[in-house]
Amino acid sequence: MEFTLNGAPLSVRIADLTVAGWTGRDPEAIRHHIDELAEIGVAPPSTVPLYYRTAADLLTQEHGIQVVGGGTSGEVEPFLLAKDGVLHLGLASDHTDRDLEAHSVALSKQACAKPVAGELWLFDEVAGHLDALELRSWIKEDAAGDWIPYQDGKVGSIRPLADLIEGSGMEAARERGDCVAMLCGTLGAIGGVRPAAAFRMELRDPVLGRSIGHSYEITVLPIVA
């Protein structure tokens, strides 16, 4: 994959991808997310957080993805990438098959592409104010519709990224120099989790006055039995 880091190209070949789930810092926020997913039939986690291994080739920088059936939705998440021992921060969507999630969360994580923005920041540049970074997403419920606010919060509402790095084994991989990535969990959805025709997301740094953004359209393929 090709990223941009401080205006310069960065080429990576990601060996391992982890999707961290149930990562809310506030127990009430975790309960809220568990409850909203329970409404669509998803069983509660055995423990929190959980680290789901998924195929690295699910990551895409395209502005459109194809999914099977109409029961999928996106989630804005911090994206961590370790390359040659250096840690980077970016933005991704854990697009998930909600119908399959009711059967198996692990399998649902594997069912959809994971859109990722093409820009990265050095983790060390934001490490001192991570909690202040802002995460937002918007959806179009139909292709001709307007953008509707879907998620809005701060990285500070997610479990400290340093804890997720350590708990997932990413720190050990970074020290070995492996090229690995992780999606770090999400925020509750405004109005509940639901599918959309398009998804837009943003990571904003109010301290350094910059942002990373990405959007993509969702094409639904028919379910054939």
Biotite code that builds the C-alpha atoms (Angstrom):
import biotite.structure as struc

atoms = struc.array([
    struc.Atom([0.000, 0.000, 0.000], chain_id="A", res_id=1, res_name="MET", atom_name="CA", element="C"),
    struc.Atom([1.064, 3.597, -0.621], chain_id="A", res_id=2, res_name="GLU", atom_name="CA", element="C"),
    struc.Atom([0.634, 6.222, 2.098], chain_id="A", res_id=3, res_name="PHE", atom_name="CA", element="C"),
    struc.Atom([1.671, 9.847, 2.496], chain_id="A", res_id=4, res_name="THR", atom_name="CA", element="C"),
    struc.Atom([3.675, 10.845, 5.568], chain_id="A", res_id=5, res_name="LEU", atom_name="CA", element="C"),
    struc.Atom([4.386, 14.559, 6.012], chain_id="A", res_id=6, res_name="ASN", atom_name="CA", element="C"),
    struc.Atom([3.995, 15.014, 2.267], chain_id="A", res_id=7, res_name="GLY", atom_name="CA", element="C"),
    struc.Atom([6.390, 12.189, 1.369], chain_id="A", res_id=8, res_name="ALA", atom_name="CA", element="C"),
    struc.Atom([5.382, 8.763, -0.028], chain_id="A", res_id=9, res_name="PRO", atom_name="CA", element="C"),
    struc.Atom([5.573, 5.753, 2.246], chain_id="A", res_id=10, res_name="LEU", atom_name="CA", element="C"),
    struc.Atom([5.270, 2.301, 0.706], chain_id="A", res_id=11, res_name="SER", atom_name="CA", element="C"),
    struc.Atom([4.325, -0.584, 3.016], chain_id="A", res_id=12, res_name="VAL", atom_name="CA", element="C"),
    struc.Atom([3.610, -4.288, 2.795], chain_id="A", res_id=13, res_name="ARG", atom_name="CA", element="C"),
    struc.Atom([1.499, -5.102, 5.850], chain_id="A", res_id=14, res_name="ILE", atom_name="CA", element="C"),
    struc.Atom([2.031, -8.621, 7.149], chain_id="A", res_id=15, res_name="ALA", atom_name="CA", element="C"),
    struc.Atom([-0.589, -8.755, 9.916], chain_id="A", res_id=16, res_name="ASP", atom_name="CA", element="C"),
    struc.Atom([-3.815, -6.877, 10.622], chain_id="A", res_id=17, res_name="LEU", atom_name="CA", element="C"),
    struc.Atom([-5.642, -6.813, 13.956], chain_id="A", res_id=18, res_name="THR", atom_name="CA", element="C"),
    struc.Atom([-9.063, -5.303, 14.623], chain_id="A", res_id=19, res_name="VAL", atom_name="CA", element="C"),
    struc.Atom([-9.479, -4.386, 18.289], chain_id="A", res_id=20, res_name="ALA", atom_name="CA", element="C"),
    struc.Atom([-13.037, -4.555, 19.573], chain_id="A", res_id=21, res_name="GLY", atom_name="CA", element="C"),
    struc.Atom([-14.902, -3.429, 22.672], chain_id="A", res_id=22, res_name="TRP", atom_name="CA", element="C"),
    struc.Atom([-12.251, -0.791, 23.402], chain_id="A", res_id=23, res_name="THR", atom_name="CA", element="C"),
    struc.Atom([-14.293, 1.921, 25.092], chain_id="A", res_id=24, res_name="GLY", atom_name="CA", element="C"),
    struc.Atom([-12.542, 3.552, 28.045], chain_id="A", res_id=25, res_name="ARG", atom_name="CA", element="C"),
    struc.Atom([-15.766, 4.334, 29.869], chain_id="A", res_id=26, res_name="ASP", atom_name="CA", element="C"),
    struc.Atom([-17.567, 1.187, 31.091], chain_id="A", res_id=27, res_name="PRO", atom_name="CA", element="C"),
    struc.Atom([-20.892, 2.886, 30.376], chain_id="A", res_id=28, res_name="GLU", atom_name="CA", element="C"),
    struc.Atom([-19.803, 3.606, 26.804], chain_id="A", res_id=29, res_name="ALA", atom_name="CA", element="C"),
    struc.Atom([-18.838, -0.048, 26.376], chain_id="A", res_id=30, res_name="ILE", atom_name="CA", element="C"),
    struc.Atom([-22.229, -1.068, 27.734], chain_id="A", res_id=31, res_name="ARG", atom_name="CA", element="C"),
    struc.Atom([-23.930, 1.324, 25.315], chain_id="A", res_id=32, res_name="HIS", atom_name="CA", element="C"),
    struc.Atom([-22.086, -0.186, 22.342], chain_id="A", res_id=33, res_name="HIS", atom_name="CA", element="C"),
    struc.Atom([-22.836, -3.723, 23.545], chain_id="A", res_id=34, res_name="ILE", atom_name="CA", element="C"),
    struc.Atom([-26.506, -2.802, 23.953], chain_id="A", res_id=35, res_name="ASP", atom_name="CA", element="C"),
    struc.Atom([-26.818, -1.170, 20.515], chain_id="A", res_id=36, res_name="GLU", atom_name="CA", element="C"),
    struc.Atom([-25.285, -4.234, 18.895], chain_id="A", res_id=37, res_name="LEU", atom_name="CA", element="C"),
    struc.Atom([-27.471, -6.526, 21.002], chain_id="A", res_id=38, res_name="ALA", atom_name="CA", element="C"),
    struc.Atom([-30.436, -4.805, 19.356], chain_id="A", res_id=39, res_name="GLU", atom_name="CA", element="C"),
    struc.Atom([-29.308, -6.307, 16.060], chain_id="A", res_id=40, res_name="ILE", atom_name="CA", element="C"),
    struc.Atom([-28.624, -9.729, 17.588], chain_id="A", res_id=41, res_name="GLY", atom_name="CA", element="C"),
    struc.Atom([-24.901, -9.565, 18.424], chain_id="A", res_id=42, res_name="VAL", atom_name="CA", element="C"),
    struc.Atom([-23.873, -11.581, 21.500], chain_id="A", res_id=43, res_name="ALA", atom_name="CA", element="C"),
    struc.Atom([-21.832, -9.753, 24.175], chain_id="A", res_id=44, res_name="PRO", atom_name="CA", element="C"),
    struc.Atom([-18.046, -10.286, 24.214], chain_id="A", res_id=45, res_name="PRO", atom_name="CA", element="C"),
    struc.Atom([-16.398, -12.864, 26.456], chain_id="A", res_id=46, res_name="SER", atom_name="CA", element="C"),
    struc.Atom([-13.964, -10.195, 27.697], chain_id="A", res_id=47, res_name="THR", atom_name="CA", element="C"),
    struc.Atom([-12.921, -6.662, 26.817], chain_id="A", res_id=48, res_name="VAL", atom_name="CA", element="C"),
    struc.Atom([-11.051, -5.676, 24.822], chain_id="A", res_id=49, res_name="PRO", atom_name="CA", element="C"),
    struc.Atom([-10.822, -8.425, 22.205], chain_id="A", res_id=50, res_name="LEU", atom_name="CA", element="C"),
    struc.Atom([-8.271, -8.610, 19.383], chain_id="A", res_id=51, res_name="TYR", atom_name="CA", element="C"),
    struc.Atom([-9.520, -10.103, 16.119], chain_id="A", res_id=52, res_name="TYR", atom_name="CA", element="C"),
    struc.Atom([-6.917, -11.229, 13.573], chain_id="A", res_id=53, res_name="ARG", atom_name="CA", element="C"),
    struc.Atom([-8.037, -10.467, 10.031], chain_id="A", res_id=54, res_name="THR", atom_name="CA", element="C"),
    struc.Atom([-6.493, -10.716, 6.585], chain_id="A", res_id=55, res_name="ALA", atom_name="CA", element="C"),
    struc.Atom([-4.179, -7.800, 5.831], chain_id="A", res_id=56, res_name="ALA", atom_name="CA", element="C"),
    struc.Atom([-5.355, -7.668, 2.229], chain_id="A", res_id=57, res_name="ASP", atom_name="CA", element="C"),
    struc.Atom([-8.771, -6.481, 3.435], chain_id="A", res_id=58, res_name="LEU", atom_name="CA", element="C"),
    struc.Atom([-7.262, -3.001, 3.753], chain_id="A", res_id=59, res_name="LEU", atom_name="CA", element="C"),
    struc.Atom([-8.135, -0.749, 0.835], chain_id="A", res_id=60, res_name="THR", atom_name="CA", element="C"),
    struc.Atom([-7.665, 2.893, -0.090], chain_id="A", res_id=61, res_name="GLN", atom_name="CA", element="C"),
    struc.Atom([-10.327, 2.778, -2.795], chain_id="A", res_id=62, res_name="GLU", atom_name="CA", element="C"),
    struc.Atom([-13.328, 5.094, -2.624], chain_id="A", res_id=63, res_name="HIS", atom_name="CA", element="C"),
    struc.Atom([-15.797, 2.271, -3.134], chain_id="A", res_id=64, res_name="GLY", atom_name="CA", element="C"),
    struc.Atom([-16.287, -1.220, -1.717], chain_id="A", res_id=65, res_name="ILE", atom_name="CA", element="C"),
    struc.Atom([-18.598, -4.091, -2.616], chain_id="A", res_id=66, res_name="GLN", atom_name="CA", element="C"),
    struc.Atom([-20.489, -6.054, 0.010], chain_id="A", res_id=67, res_name="VAL", atom_name="CA", element="C"),
    struc.Atom([-22.870, -9.007, -0.095], chain_id="A", res_id=68, res_name="VAL", atom_name="CA", element="C"),
    struc.Atom([-26.320, -8.078, 1.200], chain_id="A", res_id=69, res_name="GLY", atom_name="CA", element="C"),
    struc.Atom([-27.623, -4.898, 2.750], chain_id="A", res_id=70, res_name="GLY", atom_name="CA", element="C"),
    struc.Atom([-26.662, -5.576, 6.367], chain_id="A", res_id=71, res_name="GLY", atom_name="CA", element="C"),
    struc.Atom([-23.236, -3.930, 6.582], chain_id="A", res_id=72, res_name="THR", atom_name="CA", element="C"),
    struc.Atom([-22.031, -0.651, 8.079], chain_id="A", res_id=73, res_name="SER", atom_name="CA", element="C"),
    struc.Atom([-18.852, 1.333, 8.697], chain_id="A", res_id=74, res_name="GLY", atom_name="CA", element="C"),
    struc.Atom([-17.146, 2.445, 11.919], chain_id="A", res_id=75, res_name="GLU", atom_name="CA", element="C"),
    struc.Atom([-14.582, 5.230, 12.195], chain_id="A", res_id=76, res_name="VAL", atom_name="CA", element="C"),
    struc.Atom([-11.444, 4.082, 14.039], chain_id="A", res_id=77, res_name="GLU", atom_name="CA", element="C"),
    struc.Atom([-7.862, 5.160, 14.753], chain_id="A", res_id=78, res_name="PRO", atom_name="CA", element="C"),
    struc.Atom([-5.466, 3.165, 12.577], chain_id="A", res_id=79, res_name="PHE", atom_name="CA", element="C"),
    struc.Atom([-2.019, 2.209, 13.848], chain_id="A", res_id=80, res_name="LEU", atom_name="CA", element="C"),
    struc.Atom([0.777, 1.112, 11.534], chain_id="A", res_id=81, res_name="LEU", atom_name="CA", element="C"),
    struc.Atom([4.220, -0.066, 12.594], chain_id="A", res_id=82, res_name="ALA", atom_name="CA", element="C"),
    struc.Atom([6.961, -0.138, 9.951], chain_id="A", res_id=83, res_name="LYS", atom_name="CA", element="C"),
    struc.Atom([10.683, -0.630, 10.566], chain_id="A", res_id=84, res_name="ASP", atom_name="CA", element="C"),
    struc.Atom([10.143, -0.011, 14.273], chain_id="A", res_id=85, res_name="GLY", atom_name="CA", element="C"),
    struc.Atom([8.375, 3.326, 13.716], chain_id="A", res_id=86, res_name="VAL", atom_name="CA", element="C"),
    struc.Atom([4.758, 3.771, 14.796], chain_id="A", res_id=87, res_name="LEU", atom_name="CA", element="C"),
    struc.Atom([2.287, 5.779, 12.708], chain_id="A", res_id=88, res_name="HIS", atom_name="CA", element="C"),
    struc.Atom([-1.297, 6.913, 13.249], chain_id="A", res_id=89, res_name="LEU", atom_name="CA", element="C"),
    struc.Atom([-3.986, 7.114, 10.598], chain_id="A", res_id=90, res_name="GLY", atom_name="CA", element="C"),
    struc.Atom([-7.694, 6.582, 10.013], chain_id="A", res_id=91, res_name="LEU", atom_name="CA", element="C"),
    struc.Atom([-9.756, 3.562, 8.958], chain_id="A", res_id=92, res_name="ALA", atom_name="CA", element="C"),
    struc.Atom([-13.262, 2.150, 8.898], chain_id="A", res_id=93, res_name="SER", atom_name="CA", element="C"),
    struc.Atom([-14.001, -1.270, 10.343], chain_id="A", res_id=94, res_name="ASP", atom_name="CA", element="C"),
    struc.Atom([-16.722, -1.977, 7.806], chain_id="A", res_id=95, res_name="HIS", atom_name="CA", element="C"),
    struc.Atom([-18.579, -4.984, 9.190], chain_id="A", res_id=96, res_name="THR", atom_name="CA", element="C"),
    struc.Atom([-21.280, -7.417, 8.095], chain_id="A", res_id=97, res_name="ASP", atom_name="CA", element="C"),
    struc.Atom([-23.879, -6.927, 10.843], chain_id="A", res_id=98, res_name="ARG", atom_name="CA", element="C"),
    struc.Atom([-25.980, -9.909, 9.778], chain_id="A", res_id=99, res_name="ASP", atom_name="CA", element="C"),
    struc.Atom([-22.967, -12.211, 10.056], chain_id="A", res_id=100, res_name="LEU", atom_name="CA", element="C"),
    struc.Atom([-21.926, -10.474, 13.286], chain_id="A", res_id=101, res_name="GLU", atom_name="CA", element="C"),
    struc.Atom([-25.027, -11.893, 14.949], chain_id="A", res_id=102, res_name="ALA", atom_name="CA", element="C"),
    struc.Atom([-23.570, -15.341, 14.203], chain_id="A", res_id=103, res_name="HIS", atom_name="CA", element="C"),
    struc.Atom([-19.859, -14.645, 14.788], chain_id="A", res_id=104, res_name="SER", atom_name="CA", element="C"),
    struc.Atom([-18.103, -11.341, 15.378], chain_id="A", res_id=105, res_name="VAL", atom_name="CA", element="C"),
    struc.Atom([-14.771, -12.857, 14.320], chain_id="A", res_id=106, res_name="ALA", atom_name="CA", element="C"),
    struc.Atom([-16.187, -14.022, 10.982], chain_id="A", res_id=107, res_name="LEU", atom_name="CA", element="C"),
    struc.Atom([-17.960, -10.711, 10.412], chain_id="A", res_id=108, res_name="SER", atom_name="CA", element="C"),
    struc.Atom([-14.643, -8.862, 10.698], chain_id="A", res_id=109, res_name="LYS", atom_name="CA", element="C"),
    struc.Atom([-13.317, -10.939, 7.814], chain_id="A", res_id=110, res_name="GLN", atom_name="CA", element="C"),
    struc.Atom([-16.301, -10.406, 5.507], chain_id="A", res_id=111, res_name="ALA", atom_name="CA", element="C"),
    struc.Atom([-15.798, -6.791, 4.379], chain_id="A", res_id=112, res_name="CYS", atom_name="CA", element="C"),
    struc.Atom([-13.004, -4.585, 3.096], chain_id="A", res_id=113, res_name="ALA", atom_name="CA", element="C"),
    struc.Atom([-11.497, -2.143, 5.592], chain_id="A", res_id=114, res_name="LYS", atom_name="CA", element="C"),
    struc.Atom([-11.179, 1.312, 3.990], chain_id="A", res_id=115, res_name="PRO", atom_name="CA", element="C"),
    struc.Atom([-8.160, 3.279, 5.194], chain_id="A", res_id=116, res_name="VAL", atom_name="CA", element="C"),
    struc.Atom([-7.159, 6.881, 4.507], chain_id="A", res_id=117, res_name="ALA", atom_name="CA", element="C"),
    struc.Atom([-4.028, 7.500, 2.478], chain_id="A", res_id=118, res_name="GLY", atom_name="CA", element="C"),
    struc.Atom([-2.343, 9.846, 4.957], chain_id="A", res_id=119, res_name="GLU", atom_name="CA", element="C"),
    struc.Atom([-0.412, 8.989, 8.129], chain_id="A", res_id=120, res_name="LEU", atom_name="CA", element="C"),
    struc.Atom([1.069, 10.949, 11.024], chain_id="A", res_id=121, res_name="TRP", atom_name="CA", element="C"),
    struc.Atom([4.064, 9.974, 13.106], chain_id="A", res_id=122, res_name="LEU", atom_name="CA", element="C"),
    struc.Atom([2.714, 8.618, 16.374], chain_id="A", res_id=123, res_name="PHE", atom_name="CA", element="C"),
    struc.Atom([5.339, 10.504, 18.375], chain_id="A", res_id=124, res_name="ASP", atom_name="CA", element="C"),
    struc.Atom([3.986, 13.807, 17.001], chain_id="A", res_id=125, res_name="GLU", atom_name="CA", element="C"),
    struc.Atom([0.588, 13.243, 18.609], chain_id="A", res_id=126, res_name="VAL", atom_name="CA", element="C"),
    struc.Atom([1.480, 11.014, 21.571], chain_id="A", res_id=127, res_name="ALA", atom_name="CA", element="C"),
    struc.Atom([1.294, 13.912, 24.024], chain_id="A", res_id=128, res_name="GLY", atom_name="CA", element="C"),
    struc.Atom([-2.268, 14.906, 23.075], chain_id="A", res_id=129, res_name="HIS", atom_name="CA", element="C"),
    struc.Atom([-3.840, 11.684, 21.781], chain_id="A", res_id=130, res_name="LEU", atom_name="CA", element="C"),
    struc.Atom([-6.952, 12.070, 23.930], chain_id="A", res_id=131, res_name="ASP", atom_name="CA", element="C"),
    struc.Atom([-7.719, 15.442, 22.286], chain_id="A", res_id=132, res_name="ALA", atom_name="CA", element="C"),
    struc.Atom([-7.823, 14.013, 18.753], chain_id="A", res_id=133, res_name="LEU", atom_name="CA", element="C"),
    struc.Atom([-11.343, 14.086, 17.305], chain_id="A", res_id=134, res_name="GLU", atom_name="CA", element="C"),
    struc.Atom([-13.085, 11.275, 15.422], chain_id="A", res_id=135, res_name="LEU", atom_name="CA", element="C"),
    struc.Atom([-16.161, 11.895, 13.277], chain_id="A", res_id=136, res_name="ARG", atom_name="CA", element="C"),
    struc.Atom([-18.139, 10.067, 10.645], chain_id="A", res_id=137, res_name="SER", atom_name="CA", element="C"),
    struc.Atom([-21.117, 10.792, 8.427], chain_id="A", res_id=138, res_name="TRP", atom_name="CA", element="C"),
    struc.Atom([-23.350, 8.595, 6.290], chain_id="A", res_id=139, res_name="ILE", atom_name="CA", element="C"),
    struc.Atom([-25.594, 8.953, 3.284], chain_id="A", res_id=140, res_name="LYS", atom_name="CA", element="C"),
    struc.Atom([-28.591, 6.718, 3.829], chain_id="A", res_id=141, res_name="GLU", atom_name="CA", element="C"),
    struc.Atom([-29.212, 6.792, 0.075], chain_id="A", res_id=142, res_name="ASP", atom_name="CA", element="C"),
    struc.Atom([-26.868, 7.750, -2.743], chain_id="A", res_id=143, res_name="ALA", atom_name="CA", element="C"),
    struc.Atom([-28.669, 11.025, -3.527], chain_id="A", res_id=144, res_name="ALA", atom_name="CA", element="C"),
    struc.Atom([-29.095, 12.055, 0.111], chain_id="A", res_id=145, res_name="GLY", atom_name="CA", element="C"),
    struc.Atom([-27.239, 14.488, 2.332], chain_id="A", res_id=146, res_name="ASP", atom_name="CA", element="C"),
    struc.Atom([-24.429, 13.623, 4.725], chain_id="A", res_id=147, res_name="TRP", atom_name="CA", element="C"),
    struc.Atom([-25.856, 12.817, 8.163], chain_id="A", res_id=148, res_name="ILE", atom_name="CA", element="C"),
    struc.Atom([-23.719, 12.907, 11.350], chain_id="A", res_id=149, res_name="PRO", atom_name="CA", element="C"),
    struc.Atom([-23.170, 9.298, 12.439], chain_id="A", res_id=150, res_name="TYR", atom_name="CA", element="C"),
    struc.Atom([-20.338, 9.312, 15.017], chain_id="A", res_id=151, res_name="GLN", atom_name="CA", element="C"),
    struc.Atom([-18.694, 12.130, 16.951], chain_id="A", res_id=152, res_name="ASP", atom_name="CA", element="C"),
    struc.Atom([-16.182, 11.893, 19.795], chain_id="A", res_id=153, res_name="GLY", atom_name="CA", element="C"),
    struc.Atom([-12.555, 11.889, 20.832], chain_id="A", res_id=154, res_name="LYS", atom_name="CA", element="C"),
    struc.Atom([-9.797, 9.324, 20.884], chain_id="A", res_id=155, res_name="VAL", atom_name="CA", element="C"),
    struc.Atom([-9.870, 9.862, 24.652], chain_id="A", res_id=156, res_name="GLY", atom_name="CA", element="C"),
    struc.Atom([-13.108, 7.869, 24.790], chain_id="A", res_id=157, res_name="SER", atom_name="CA", element="C"),
    struc.Atom([-11.218, 4.815, 23.541], chain_id="A", res_id=158, res_name="ILE", atom_name="CA", element="C"),
    struc.Atom([-8.950, 2.748, 25.777], chain_id="A", res_id=159, res_name="ARG", atom_name="CA", element="C"),
    struc.Atom([-5.420, 4.259, 25.755], chain_id="A", res_id=160, res_name="PRO", atom_name="CA", element="C"),
    struc.Atom([-3.750, 3.314, 22.494], chain_id="A", res_id=161, res_name="LEU", atom_name="CA", element="C"),
    struc.Atom([-0.584, 2.344, 24.369], chain_id="A", res_id=162, res_name="ALA", atom_name="CA", element="C"),
    struc.Atom([-2.623, -0.289, 26.239], chain_id="A", res_id=163, res_name="ASP", atom_name="CA", element="C"),
    struc.Atom([-4.060, -1.636, 22.980], chain_id="A", res_id=164, res_name="LEU", atom_name="CA", element="C"),
    struc.Atom([-0.593, -1.752, 21.424], chain_id="A", res_id=165, res_name="ILE", atom_name="CA", element="C"),
    struc.Atom([0.704, -3.767, 24.359], chain_id="A", res_id=166, res_name="GLU", atom_name="CA", element="C"),
    struc.Atom([-2.358, -6.016, 24.721], chain_id="A", res_id=167, res_name="GLY", atom_name="CA", element="C"),
    struc.Atom([-2.470, -6.925, 21.036], chain_id="A", res_id=168, res_name="SER", atom_name="CA", element="C"),
    struc.Atom([1.183, -7.898, 20.789], chain_id="A", res_id=169, res_name="GLY", atom_name="CA", element="C"),
    struc.Atom([1.829, -5.024, 18.385], chain_id="A", res_id=170, res_name="MET", atom_name="CA", element="C"),
    struc.Atom([4.623, -3.616, 20.537], chain_id="A", res_id=171, res_name="GLU", atom_name="CA", element="C"),
    struc.Atom([6.589, -6.851, 20.306], chain_id="A", res_id=172, res_name="ALA", atom_name="CA", element="C"),
    struc.Atom([6.055, -6.894, 16.534], chain_id="A", res_id=173, res_name="ALA", atom_name="CA", element="C"),
    struc.Atom([7.220, -3.276, 16.287], chain_id="A", res_id=174, res_name="ARG", atom_name="CA", element="C"),
    struc.Atom([10.377, -4.073, 18.238], chain_id="A", res_id=175, res_name="GLU", atom_name="CA", element="C"),
    struc.Atom([11.107, -6.897, 15.770], chain_id="A", res_id=176, res_name="ARG", atom_name="CA", element="C"),
    struc.Atom([10.686, -4.452, 12.892], chain_id="A", res_id=177, res_name="GLY", atom_name="CA", element="C"),
    struc.Atom([7.608, -6.235, 11.494], chain_id="A", res_id=178, res_name="ASP", atom_name="CA", element="C"),
    struc.Atom([5.136, -4.278, 9.386], chain_id="A", res_id=179, res_name="CYS", atom_name="CA", element="C"),
    struc.Atom([1.806, -4.675, 11.192], chain_id="A", res_id=180, res_name="VAL", atom_name="CA", element="C"),
    struc.Atom([-1.404, -2.674, 11.565], chain_id="A", res_id=181, res_name="ALA", atom_name="CA", element="C"),
    struc.Atom([-4.359, -2.389, 13.936], chain_id="A", res_id=182, res_name="MET", atom_name="CA", element="C"),
    struc.Atom([-7.786, -0.770, 13.935], chain_id="A", res_id=183, res_name="LEU", atom_name="CA", element="C"),
    struc.Atom([-8.357, 0.455, 17.471], chain_id="A", res_id=184, res_name="CYS", atom_name="CA", element="C"),
    struc.Atom([-12.094, 0.514, 18.167], chain_id="A", res_id=185, res_name="GLY", atom_name="CA", element="C"),
    struc.Atom([-14.913, 2.940, 17.595], chain_id="A", res_id=186, res_name="THR", atom_name="CA", element="C"),
    struc.Atom([-17.563, 5.232, 19.039], chain_id="A", res_id=187, res_name="LEU", atom_name="CA", element="C"),
    struc.Atom([-21.298, 4.762, 19.503], chain_id="A", res_id=188, res_name="GLY", atom_name="CA", element="C"),
    struc.Atom([-23.482, 5.535, 16.501], chain_id="A", res_id=189, res_name="ALA", atom_name="CA", element="C"),
    struc.Atom([-25.820, 8.534, 16.587], chain_id="A", res_id=190, res_name="ILE", atom_name="CA", element="C"),
    struc.Atom([-29.266, 7.077, 16.020], chain_id="A", res_id=191, res_name="GLY", atom_name="CA", element="C"),
    struc.Atom([-28.045, 3.477, 16.143], chain_id="A", res_id=192, res_name="GLY", atom_name="CA", element="C"),
    struc.Atom([-25.957, 1.196, 13.944], chain_id="A", res_id=193, res_name="VAL", atom_name="CA", element="C"),
    struc.Atom([-27.391, 1.002, 10.426], chain_id="A", res_id=194, res_name="ARG", atom_name="CA", element="C"),
    struc.Atom([-26.353, 0.490, 6.789], chain_id="A", res_id=195, res_name="PRO", atom_name="CA", element="C"),
    struc.Atom([-25.670, 3.339, 4.400], chain_id="A", res_id=196, res_name="ALA", atom_name="CA", element="C"),
    struc.Atom([-24.959, 4.061, 0.754], chain_id="A", res_id=197, res_name="ALA", atom_name="CA", element="C"),
    struc.Atom([-21.814, 6.052, 1.565], chain_id="A", res_id=198, res_name="ALA", atom_name="CA", element="C"),
    struc.Atom([-19.535, 6.634, 4.545], chain_id="A", res_id=199, res_name="PHE", atom_name="CA", element="C"),
    struc.Atom([-17.248, 9.582, 5.310], chain_id="A", res_id=200, res_name="ARG", atom_name="CA", element="C"),
    struc.Atom([-14.790, 9.817, 8.199], chain_id="A", res_id=201, res_name="MET", atom_name="CA", element="C"),
    struc.Atom([-12.324, 12.264, 9.701], chain_id="A", res_id=202, res_name="GLU", atom_name="CA", element="C"),
    struc.Atom([-9.522, 12.303, 12.276], chain_id="A", res_id=203, res_name="LEU", atom_name="CA", element="C"),
    struc.Atom([-8.813, 15.879, 13.396], chain_id="A", res_id=204, res_name="ARG", atom_name="CA", element="C"),
    struc.Atom([-5.901, 17.148, 15.448], chain_id="A", res_id=205, res_name="ASP", atom_name="CA", element="C"),
    struc.Atom([-7.022, 20.432, 17.075], chain_id="A", res_id=206, res_name="PRO", atom_name="CA", element="C"),
    struc.Atom([-3.595, 20.987, 18.623], chain_id="A", res_id=207, res_name="VAL", atom_name="CA", element="C"),
    struc.Atom([-1.547, 20.887, 15.410], chain_id="A", res_id=208, res_name="LEU", atom_name="CA", element="C"),
    struc.Atom([-4.440, 22.073, 13.235], chain_id="A", res_id=209, res_name="GLY", atom_name="CA", element="C"),
    struc.Atom([-4.606, 19.245, 10.695], chain_id="A", res_id=210, res_name="ARG", atom_name="CA", element="C"),
    struc.Atom([-6.904, 16.405, 9.723], chain_id="A", res_id=211, res_name="SER", atom_name="CA", element="C"),
    struc.Atom([-7.063, 13.135, 7.828], chain_id="A", res_id=212, res_name="ILE", atom_name="CA", element="C"),
    struc.Atom([-10.187, 12.208, 5.890], chain_id="A", res_id=213, res_name="GLY", atom_name="CA", element="C"),
    struc.Atom([-11.557, 9.521, 3.616], chain_id="A", res_id=214, res_name="HIS", atom_name="CA", element="C"),
    struc.Atom([-14.913, 8.602, 2.107], chain_id="A", res_id=215, res_name="SER", atom_name="CA", element="C"),
    struc.Atom([-16.253, 5.625, 0.222], chain_id="A", res_id=216, res_name="TYR", atom_name="CA", element="C"),
    struc.Atom([-19.427, 4.345, -1.414], chain_id="A", res_id=217, res_name="GLU", atom_name="CA", element="C"),
    struc.Atom([-20.936, 0.945, -0.683], chain_id="A", res_id=218, res_name="ILE", atom_name="CA", element="C"),
    struc.Atom([-22.224, -1.211, -3.535], chain_id="A", res_id=219, res_name="THR", atom_name="CA", element="C"),
    struc.Atom([-24.537, -4.001, -2.384], chain_id="A", res_id=220, res_name="VAL", atom_name="CA", element="C"),
    struc.Atom([-24.279, -7.306, -4.241], chain_id="A", res_id=221, res_name="LEU", atom_name="CA", element="C"),
    struc.Atom([-27.235, -9.702, -4.178], chain_id="A", res_id=222, res_name="PRO", atom_name="CA", element="C"),
    struc.Atom([-27.362, -12.714, -1.886], chain_id="A", res_id=223, res_name="ILE", atom_name="CA", element="C"),
    struc.Atom([-27.770, -15.783, -4.095], chain_id="A", res_id=224, res_name="VAL", atom_name="CA", element="C"),
    struc.Atom([-28.841, -19.072, -2.545], chain_id="A", res_id=225, res_name="ALA", atom_name="CA", element="C"),
])
